[in-house]
Amino acid sequence: MAHTRSIFSLLLQVSALCGLFWLCSRMVEWTDLPIPAGVIGLALLVILLLVRIVPEKAVLTGSRWLLGDLLLFFIPPVVSVLKYQVLLREDGAMLIMALVVGTVVVLTGTAWVVDRIFTLEKRLHERHLQDGAHV
């Protein structure tokens, strides 16, 4: 019984997330907004979660399942790669180099920011310990 309930909950949550995306897609069509429907839907969902209109547990199972199967959402780009083989043959090395350089820059930037924040938190923690020892 519990298994059936969890499957029903999963289907309901995924359907709700898909419905939100569909509504945002229609809204983008009607208003000619230059913002993708997925971005609008995500922003709307974040707002609804922040103001607690939608509780976190109402989307937790569905969102975890969708993120777990995220690889399935990359199948269309793989089909595009097969469709544009000439582009890959002619400019493939440059595209791969751009991906590698971009990835390295993002990873390096992220590591630098994390290191700076860690150092700042460590200093603040040490200062807090020193202030507590002097009191």
VMD Tcl script that builds the backbone (N, CA, C; Angstrom):
set m [mol new atoms 405]
animate dup $m
set s [atomselect $m all]
$s set {name element resname resid chain x y z} {
  {N N MET 1 A 0.818 -1.195 0.000}
  {CA C MET 1 A 0.000 0.000 0.000}
  {C C MET 1 A 0.861 1.257 0.000}
  {N N ALA 2 A 1.925 1.255 0.827}
  {CA C ALA 2 A 2.806 2.420 0.906}
  {C C ALA 2 A 3.534 2.634 -0.422}
  {N N HIS 3 A 3.893 1.520 -1.086}
  {CA C HIS 3 A 4.572 1.619 -2.379}
  {C C HIS 3 A 3.650 2.260 -3.417}
  {N N THR 4 A 2.393 1.848 -3.441}
  {CA C THR 4 A 1.412 2.416 -4.362}
  {C C THR 4 A 1.218 3.897 -4.083}
  {N N ARG 5 A 1.179 4.263 -2.814}
  {CA C ARG 5 A 1.004 5.662 -2.436}
  {C C ARG 5 A 2.202 6.503 -2.885}
  {N N SER 6 A 3.423 5.957 -2.764}
  {CA C SER 6 A 4.603 6.716 -3.169}
  {C C SER 6 A 4.664 6.869 -4.691}
  {N N ILE 7 A 4.232 5.842 -5.416}
  {CA C ILE 7 A 4.187 5.948 -6.882}
  {C C ILE 7 A 3.145 6.984 -7.290}
  {N N PHE 8 A 1.983 6.957 -6.647}
  {CA C PHE 8 A 0.945 7.947 -6.937}
  {C C PHE 8 A 1.454 9.350 -6.631}
  {N N SER 9 A 2.143 9.519 -5.505}
  {CA C SER 9 A 2.700 10.815 -5.128}
  {C C SER 9 A 3.717 11.281 -6.162}
  {N N LEU 10 A 4.577 10.374 -6.612}
  {CA C LEU 10 A 5.565 10.701 -7.634}
  {C C LEU 10 A 4.889 11.162 -8.919}
  {N N LEU 11 A 3.901 10.403 -9.382}
  {CA C LEU 11 A 3.190 10.764 -10.615}
  {C C LEU 11 A 2.479 12.103 -10.474}
  {N N LEU 12 A 1.870 12.333 -9.327}
  {CA C LEU 12 A 1.170 13.592 -9.092}
  {C C LEU 12 A 2.150 14.771 -9.111}
  {N N GLN 13 A 3.288 14.614 -8.449}
  {CA C GLN 13 A 4.255 15.704 -8.388}
  {C C GLN 13 A 4.879 15.990 -9.748}
  {N N VAL 14 A 5.235 14.941 -10.475}
  {CA C VAL 14 A 5.808 15.133 -11.813}
  {C C VAL 14 A 4.765 15.766 -12.734}
  {N N SER 15 A 3.515 15.339 -12.614}
  {CA C SER 15 A 2.441 15.934 -13.417}
  {C C SER 15 A 2.266 17.404 -13.080}
  {N N ALA 16 A 2.356 17.746 -11.799}
  {CA C ALA 16 A 2.219 19.141 -11.389}
  {C C ALA 16 A 3.363 19.985 -11.947}
  {N N LEU 17 A 4.578 19.455 -11.901}
  {CA C LEU 17 A 5.720 20.192 -12.445}
  {C C LEU 17 A 5.588 20.351 -13.961}
  {N N CYS 18 A 5.131 19.308 -14.632}
  {CA C CYS 18 A 4.908 19.393 -16.080}
  {C C CYS 18 A 3.784 20.381 -16.394}
  {N N GLY 19 A 2.744 20.367 -15.573}
  {CA C GLY 19 A 1.642 21.313 -15.747}
  {C C GLY 19 A 2.097 22.752 -15.562}
  {N N LEU 20 A 2.957 22.979 -14.582}
  {CA C LEU 20 A 3.507 24.323 -14.374}
  {C C LEU 20 A 4.300 24.761 -15.592}
  {N N PHE 21 A 5.108 23.864 -16.132}
  {CA C PHE 21 A 5.866 24.193 -17.337}
  {C C PHE 21 A 4.924 24.483 -18.511}
  {N N TRP 22 A 3.885 23.685 -18.641}
  {CA C TRP 22 A 2.930 23.893 -19.737}
  {C C TRP 22 A 2.254 25.254 -19.609}
  {N N LEU 23 A 1.822 25.602 -18.382}
  {CA C LEU 23 A 1.193 26.914 -18.164}
  {C C LEU 23 A 2.157 28.053 -18.490}
  {N N CYS 24 A 3.393 27.906 -18.073}
  {CA C CYS 24 A 4.377 28.950 -18.369}
  {C C CYS 24 A 4.657 29.025 -19.873}
  {N N SER 25 A 4.641 27.900 -20.554}
  {CA C SER 25 A 4.818 27.898 -22.011}
  {C C SER 25 A 3.683 28.658 -22.693}
  {N N ARG 26 A 2.455 28.406 -22.253}
  {CA C ARG 26 A 1.313 29.137 -22.814}
  {C C ARG 26 A 1.425 30.634 -22.519}
  {N N MET 27 A 1.876 30.968 -21.298}
  {CA C MET 27 A 2.015 32.370 -20.922}
  {C C MET 27 A 3.058 33.058 -21.813}
  {N N VAL 28 A 4.159 32.374 -22.093}
  {CA C VAL 28 A 5.189 32.948 -22.962}
  {C C VAL 28 A 4.632 33.154 -24.367}
  {N N GLU 29 A 3.842 32.190 -24.851}
  {CA C GLU 29 A 3.232 32.322 -26.183}
  {C C GLU 29 A 2.271 33.502 -26.235}
  {N N TRP 30 A 1.427 33.642 -25.214}
  {CA C TRP 30 A 0.415 34.699 -25.208}
  {C C TRP 30 A 1.015 36.087 -25.045}
  {N N THR 31 A 2.073 36.193 -24.269}
  {CA C THR 31 A 2.637 37.511 -23.961}
  {C C THR 31 A 3.864 37.854 -24.784}
  {N N ASP 32 A 4.369 36.913 -25.590}
  {CA C ASP 32 A 5.580 37.110 -26.389}
  {C C ASP 32 A 6.776 37.532 -25.534}
  {N N LEU 33 A 6.884 36.961 -24.355}
  {CA C LEU 33 A 8.022 37.244 -23.478}
  {C C LEU 33 A 9.293 36.655 -24.081}
  {N N PRO 34 A 10.420 37.342 -23.945}
  {CA C PRO 34 A 11.672 36.801 -24.479}
  {C C PRO 34 A 12.366 35.841 -23.505}
  {N N ILE 35 A 11.682 35.471 -22.426}
  {CA C ILE 35 A 12.254 34.604 -21.405}
  {C C ILE 35 A 11.714 33.190 -21.611}
  {N N PRO 36 A 12.570 32.172 -21.552}
  {CA C PRO 36 A 12.096 30.791 -21.729}
  {C C PRO 36 A 11.095 30.392 -20.637}
  {N N ALA 37 A 10.151 29.558 -21.011}
  {CA C ALA 37 A 9.109 29.112 -20.080}
  {C C ALA 37 A 9.708 28.378 -18.888}
  {N N GLY 38 A 10.776 27.623 -19.095}
  {CA C GLY 38 A 11.406 26.899 -17.999}
  {C C GLY 38 A 11.957 27.834 -16.938}
  {N N VAL 39 A 12.517 28.960 -17.369}
  {CA C VAL 39 A 13.060 29.933 -16.422}
  {C C VAL 39 A 11.926 30.588 -15.631}
  {N N ILE 40 A 10.858 30.934 -16.326}
  {CA C ILE 40 A 9.705 31.531 -15.646}
  {C C ILE 40 A 9.099 30.533 -14.664}
  {N N GLY 41 A 8.946 29.282 -15.079}
  {CA C GLY 41 A 8.387 28.259 -14.202}
  {C C GLY 41 A 9.247 28.028 -12.973}
  {N N LEU 42 A 10.555 27.989 -13.175}
  {CA C LEU 42 A 11.460 27.799 -12.040}
  {C C LEU 42 A 11.368 28.971 -11.072}
  {N N ALA 43 A 11.356 30.194 -11.605}
  {CA C ALA 43 A 11.247 31.375 -10.740}
  {C C ALA 43 A 9.921 31.359 -9.980}
  {N N LEU 44 A 8.848 31.010 -10.668}
  {CA C LEU 44 A 7.544 30.946 -10.020}
  {C C LEU 44 A 7.526 29.878 -8.929}
  {N N LEU 45 A 8.101 28.725 -9.200}
  {CA C LEU 45 A 8.144 27.653 -8.199}
  {C C LEU 45 A 8.988 28.059 -6.992}
  {N N VAL 46 A 10.111 28.720 -7.229}
  {CA C VAL 46 A 10.951 29.178 -6.121}
  {C C VAL 46 A 10.186 30.172 -5.254}
  {N N ILE 47 A 9.474 31.092 -5.888}
  {CA C ILE 47 A 8.681 32.072 -5.127}
  {C C ILE 47 A 7.606 31.360 -4.315}
  {N N LEU 48 A 6.905 30.422 -4.932}
  {CA C LEU 48 A 5.857 29.683 -4.220}
  {C C LEU 48 A 6.422 28.883 -3.048}
  {N N LEU 49 A 7.626 28.356 -3.209}
  {CA C LEU 49 A 8.269 27.627 -2.113}
  {C C LEU 49 A 8.723 28.586 -1.007}
  {N N LEU 50 A 9.262 29.733 -1.394}
  {CA C LEU 50 A 9.755 30.694 -0.405}
  {C C LEU 50 A 8.640 31.271 0.468}
  {N N VAL 51 A 7.494 31.560 -0.151}
  {CA C VAL 51 A 6.381 32.125 0.629}
  {C C VAL 51 A 5.505 31.021 1.222}
  {N N ARG 52 A 5.947 29.789 1.050}
  {CA C ARG 52 A 5.314 28.603 1.641}
  {C C ARG 52 A 3.872 28.374 1.174}
  {N N ILE 53 A 3.563 28.827 -0.030}
  {CA C ILE 53 A 2.267 28.476 -0.628}
  {C C ILE 53 A 2.320 27.013 -1.050}
  {N N VAL 54 A 3.476 26.611 -1.572}
  {CA C VAL 54 A 3.721 25.214 -1.925}
  {C C VAL 54 A 4.747 24.684 -0.930}
  {N N PRO 55 A 4.386 23.674 -0.142}
  {CA C PRO 55 A 5.372 23.113 0.792}
  {C C PRO 55 A 6.430 22.305 0.037}
  {N N GLU 56 A 7.617 22.248 0.601}
  {CA C GLU 56 A 8.729 21.547 -0.046}
  {C C GLU 56 A 8.391 20.085 -0.325}
  {N N LYS 57 A 7.710 19.443 0.616}
  {CA C LYS 57 A 7.412 18.016 0.425}
  {C C LYS 57 A 6.435 17.783 -0.723}
  {N N ALA 58 A 5.765 18.845 -1.179}
  {CA C ALA 58 A 4.818 18.700 -2.286}
  {C C ALA 58 A 5.515 18.513 -3.628}
  {N N VAL 59 A 6.802 18.841 -3.705}
  {CA C VAL 59 A 7.536 18.675 -4.970}
  {C C VAL 59 A 8.824 17.876 -4.793}
  {N N LEU 60 A 9.121 17.441 -3.582}
  {CA C LEU 60 A 10.401 16.807 -3.274}
  {C C LEU 60 A 10.611 15.508 -4.054}
  {N N THR 61 A 9.668 14.596 -3.990}
  {CA C THR 61 A 9.814 13.291 -4.645}
  {C C THR 61 A 9.894 13.447 -6.162}
  {N N GLY 62 A 9.001 14.256 -6.712}
  {CA C GLY 62 A 8.988 14.456 -8.163}
  {C C GLY 62 A 10.244 15.125 -8.671}
  {N N SER 63 A 10.706 16.143 -7.950}
  {CA C SER 63 A 11.916 16.837 -8.392}
  {C C SER 63 A 13.143 15.934 -8.259}
  {N N ARG 64 A 13.206 15.127 -7.210}
  {CA C ARG 64 A 14.328 14.185 -7.067}
  {C C ARG 64 A 14.336 13.177 -8.207}
  {N N TRP 65 A 13.160 12.682 -8.569}
  {CA C TRP 65 A 13.086 11.715 -9.660}
  {C C TRP 65 A 13.519 12.365 -10.978}
  {N N LEU 66 A 13.023 13.575 -11.243}
  {CA C LEU 66 A 13.394 14.256 -12.481}
  {C C LEU 66 A 14.898 14.528 -12.540}
  {N N LEU 67 A 15.483 14.966 -11.432}
  {CA C LEU 67 A 16.928 15.204 -11.407}
  {C C LEU 67 A 17.703 13.901 -11.542}
  {N N GLY 68 A 17.189 12.826 -10.970}
  {CA C GLY 68 A 17.851 11.529 -11.074}
  {C C GLY 68 A 17.874 11.001 -12.490}
  {N N ASP 69 A 16.855 11.327 -13.254}
  {CA C ASP 69 A 16.776 10.868 -14.645}
  {C C ASP 69 A 17.103 11.987 -15.625}
  {N N LEU 70 A 17.916 12.933 -15.184}
  {CA C LEU 70 A 18.252 14.089 -16.009}
  {C C LEU 70 A 18.949 13.693 -17.307}
  {N N LEU 71 A 19.653 12.574 -17.287}
  {CA C LEU 71 A 20.354 12.136 -18.491}
  {C C LEU 71 A 19.394 11.972 -19.668}
  {N N LEU 72 A 18.161 11.561 -19.388}
  {CA C LEU 72 A 17.181 11.393 -20.463}
  {C C LEU 72 A 16.900 12.703 -21.193}
  {N N PHE 73 A 17.071 13.834 -20.482}
  {CA C PHE 73 A 16.802 15.126 -21.104}
  {C C PHE 73 A 17.924 15.548 -22.041}
  {N N PHE 74 A 19.055 14.820 -22.031}
  {CA C PHE 74 A 20.153 15.142 -22.915}
  {C C PHE 74 A 20.128 14.313 -24.191}
  {N N ILE 75 A 19.129 13.493 -24.379}
  {CA C ILE 75 A 19.031 12.701 -25.606}
  {C C ILE 75 A 18.836 13.592 -26.833}
  {N N PRO 76 A 17.978 14.641 -26.798}
  {CA C PRO 76 A 17.863 15.505 -27.989}
  {C C PRO 76 A 19.189 16.116 -28.436}
  {N N PRO 77 A 20.070 16.602 -27.527}
  {CA C PRO 77 A 21.370 17.090 -28.024}
  {C C PRO 77 A 22.194 16.008 -28.699}
  {N N VAL 78 A 22.095 14.766 -28.223}
  {CA C VAL 78 A 22.841 13.677 -28.863}
  {C C VAL 78 A 22.319 13.459 -30.277}
  {N N VAL 79 A 21.011 13.537 -30.443}
  {CA C VAL 79 A 20.429 13.400 -31.789}
  {C C VAL 79 A 20.911 14.549 -32.671}
  {N N SER 80 A 21.008 15.756 -32.109}
  {CA C SER 80 A 21.507 16.900 -32.875}
  {C C SER 80 A 22.954 16.694 -33.300}
  {N N VAL 81 A 23.755 16.099 -32.436}
  {CA C VAL 81 A 25.149 15.820 -32.784}
  {C C VAL 81 A 25.200 14.886 -33.990}
  {N N LEU 82 A 24.336 13.893 -33.993}
  {CA C LEU 82 A 24.311 12.969 -35.129}
  {C C LEU 82 A 23.843 13.673 -36.401}
  {N N LYS 83 A 22.938 14.638 -36.235}
  {CA C LYS 83 A 22.388 15.349 -37.384}
  {C C LYS 83 A 23.405 16.298 -38.006}
  {N N TYR 84 A 24.301 16.875 -37.196}
  {CA C TYR 84 A 25.258 17.874 -37.666}
  {C C TYR 84 A 26.686 17.333 -37.659}
  {N N GLN 85 A 26.874 16.163 -38.230}
  {CA C GLN 85 A 28.203 15.548 -38.265}
  {C C GLN 85 A 29.196 16.369 -39.074}
  {N N VAL 86 A 28.717 17.050 -40.125}
  {CA C VAL 86 A 29.611 17.875 -40.951}
  {C C VAL 86 A 30.186 19.015 -40.108}
  {N N LEU 87 A 29.352 19.635 -39.307}
  {CA C LEU 87 A 29.814 20.717 -38.426}
  {C C LEU 87 A 30.879 20.201 -37.465}
  {N N LEU 88 A 30.648 19.014 -36.933}
  {CA C LEU 88 A 31.616 18.442 -35.999}
  {C C LEU 88 A 32.932 18.101 -36.691}
  {N N ARG 89 A 32.857 17.615 -37.923}
  {CA C ARG 89 A 34.084 17.297 -38.653}
  {C C ARG 89 A 34.888 18.557 -38.943}
  {N N GLU 90 A 34.197 19.616 -39.335}
  {CA C GLU 90 A 34.895 20.850 -39.714}
  {C C GLU 90 A 35.342 21.663 -38.499}
  {N N ASP 91 A 34.477 21.818 -37.512}
  {CA C ASP 91 A 34.765 22.681 -36.366}
  {C C ASP 91 A 34.763 21.936 -35.043}
  {N N GLY 92 A 34.826 20.620 -35.089}
  {CA C GLY 92 A 34.742 19.824 -33.871}
  {C C GLY 92 A 35.855 20.111 -32.879}
  {N N ALA 93 A 37.088 20.248 -33.378}
  {CA C ALA 93 A 38.214 20.505 -32.476}
  {C C ALA 93 A 38.037 21.841 -31.762}
  {N N MET 94 A 37.578 22.852 -32.492}
  {CA C MET 94 A 37.371 24.167 -31.884}
  {C C MET 94 A 36.233 24.119 -30.858}
  {N N LEU 95 A 35.175 23.390 -31.166}
  {CA C LEU 95 A 34.063 23.262 -30.227}
  {C C LEU 95 A 34.499 22.534 -28.952}
  {N N ILE 96 A 35.260 21.461 -29.120}
  {CA C ILE 96 A 35.740 20.718 -27.957}
  {C C ILE 96 A 36.684 21.580 -27.131}
  {N N MET 97 A 37.553 22.334 -27.792}
  {CA C MET 97 A 38.471 23.214 -27.068}
  {C C MET 97 A 37.675 24.279 -26.295}
  {N N ALA 98 A 36.648 24.819 -26.901}
  {CA C ALA 98 A 35.824 25.818 -26.208}
  {C C ALA 98 A 35.142 25.202 -24.992}
  {N N LEU 99 A 34.655 23.970 -25.132}
  {CA C LEU 99 A 34.033 23.294 -23.990}
  {C C LEU 99 A 35.036 23.033 -22.880}
  {N N VAL 100 A 36.222 22.572 -23.236}
  {CA C VAL 100 A 37.246 22.282 -22.229}
  {C C VAL 100 A 37.677 23.573 -21.528}
  {N N VAL 101 A 37.969 24.610 -22.304}
  {CA C VAL 101 A 38.407 25.876 -21.706}
  {C C VAL 101 A 37.305 26.457 -20.829}
  {N N GLY 102 A 36.067 26.440 -21.317}
  {CA C GLY 102 A 34.953 26.945 -20.523}
  {C C GLY 102 A 34.773 26.179 -19.223}
  {N N THR 103 A 34.891 24.863 -19.297}
  {CA C THR 103 A 34.757 24.040 -18.094}
  {C C THR 103 A 35.868 24.336 -17.099}
  {N N VAL 104 A 37.100 24.452 -17.601}
  {CA C VAL 104 A 38.232 24.744 -16.717}
  {C C VAL 104 A 38.056 26.114 -16.062}
  {N N VAL 105 A 37.622 27.106 -16.831}
  {CA C VAL 105 A 37.416 28.445 -16.269}
  {C C VAL 105 A 36.345 28.419 -15.185}
  {N N VAL 106 A 35.237 27.742 -15.450}
  {CA C VAL 106 A 34.160 27.673 -14.454}
  {C C VAL 106 A 34.630 26.925 -13.208}
  {N N LEU 107 A 35.285 25.796 -13.377}
  {CA C LEU 107 A 35.769 25.036 -12.221}
  {C C LEU 107 A 36.806 25.826 -11.425}
  {N N THR 108 A 37.713 26.502 -12.122}
  {CA C THR 108 A 38.721 27.307 -11.438}
  {C C THR 108 A 38.068 28.463 -10.685}
  {N N GLY 109 A 37.145 29.146 -11.336}
  {CA C GLY 109 A 36.439 30.249 -10.674}
  {C C GLY 109 A 35.664 29.777 -9.458}
  {N N THR 110 A 35.001 28.657 -9.577}
  {CA C THR 110 A 34.241 28.106 -8.449}
  {C C THR 110 A 35.181 27.726 -7.310}
  {N N ALA 111 A 36.294 27.076 -7.633}
  {CA C ALA 111 A 37.259 26.694 -6.602}
  {C C ALA 111 A 37.823 27.922 -5.904}
  {N N TRP 112 A 38.112 28.968 -6.658}
  {CA C TRP 112 A 38.648 30.195 -6.070}
  {C C TRP 112 A 37.637 30.834 -5.110}
  {N N VAL 113 A 36.373 30.932 -5.552}
  {CA C VAL 113 A 35.337 31.524 -4.699}
  {C C VAL 113 A 35.140 30.685 -3.435}
  {N N VAL 114 A 35.085 29.375 -3.571}
  {CA C VAL 114 A 34.917 28.505 -2.403}
  {C C VAL 114 A 36.099 28.671 -1.453}
  {N N ASP 115 A 37.314 28.758 -1.986}
  {CA C ASP 115 A 38.488 28.946 -1.144}
  {C C ASP 115 A 38.424 30.280 -0.403}
  {N N ARG 116 A 38.033 31.345 -1.081}
  {CA C ARG 116 A 37.920 32.667 -0.442}
  {C C ARG 116 A 36.870 32.639 0.670}
  {N N ILE 117 A 35.727 32.017 0.398}
  {CA C ILE 117 A 34.661 31.954 1.407}
  {C C ILE 117 A 35.102 31.103 2.589}
  {N N PHE 118 A 35.776 29.985 2.314}
  {CA C PHE 118 A 36.268 29.131 3.392}
  {C C PHE 118 A 37.264 29.889 4.268}
  {N N THR 119 A 38.179 30.627 3.633}
  {CA C THR 119 A 39.159 31.414 4.387}
  {C C THR 119 A 38.463 32.473 5.229}
  {N N LEU 120 A 37.479 33.157 4.666}
  {CA C LEU 120 A 36.731 34.175 5.405}
  {C C LEU 120 A 36.001 33.556 6.597}
  {N N GLU 121 A 35.329 32.445 6.381}
  {CA C GLU 121 A 34.618 31.783 7.478}
  {C C GLU 121 A 35.579 31.306 8.556}
  {N N LYS 122 A 36.744 30.825 8.156}
  {CA C LYS 122 A 37.744 30.371 9.123}
  {C C LYS 122 A 38.222 31.548 9.979}
  {N N ARG 123 A 38.499 32.701 9.346}
  {CA C ARG 123 A 38.917 33.891 10.091}
  {C C ARG 123 A 37.820 34.357 11.039}
  {N N LEU 124 A 36.571 34.370 10.550}
  {CA C LEU 124 A 35.464 34.788 11.413}
  {C C LEU 124 A 35.297 33.849 12.592}
  {N N HIS 125 A 35.458 32.558 12.361}
  {CA C HIS 125 A 35.342 31.578 13.438}
  {C C HIS 125 A 36.464 31.758 14.464}
  {N N GLU 126 A 37.687 31.963 13.968}
  {CA C GLU 126 A 38.812 32.191 14.876}
  {C C GLU 126 A 38.617 33.473 15.682}
  {N N ARG 127 A 38.131 34.528 15.032}
  {CA C ARG 127 A 37.876 35.791 15.718}
  {C C ARG 127 A 36.794 35.606 16.785}
  {N N HIS 128 A 35.771 34.826 16.443}
  {CA C HIS 128 A 34.696 34.561 17.397}
  {C C HIS 128 A 35.232 33.804 18.619}
  {N N LEU 129 A 36.118 32.836 18.373}
  {CA C LEU 129 A 36.721 32.085 19.481}
  {C C LEU 129 A 37.598 32.994 20.351}
  {N N GLN 130 A 38.356 33.896 19.698}
  {CA C GLN 130 A 39.205 34.816 20.462}
  {C C GLN 130 A 38.369 35.780 21.294}
  {N N ASP 131 A 37.296 36.301 20.718}
  {CA C ASP 131 A 36.411 37.213 21.458}
  {C C ASP 131 A 35.769 36.512 22.632}
  {N N GLY 132 A 35.428 35.267 22.464}
  {CA C GLY 132 A 34.813 34.500 23.550}
  {C C GLY 132 A 35.807 34.198 24.657}
  {N N ALA 133 A 37.083 34.047 24.318}
  {CA C ALA 133 A 38.112 33.751 25.305}
  {C C ALA 133 A 38.449 34.982 26.155}
  {N N HIS 134 A 38.294 36.203 25.575}
  {CA C HIS 134 A 38.607 37.433 26.285}
  {C C HIS 134 A 37.497 37.882 27.208}
  {N N VAL 135 A 36.322 37.352 27.054}
  {CA C VAL 135 A 35.179 37.799 27.858}
  {C C VAL 135 A 35.192 37.220 29.221}
}
mol reanalyze $m
mol bondsrecalc $m
mol representation Tube
mol addrep $m
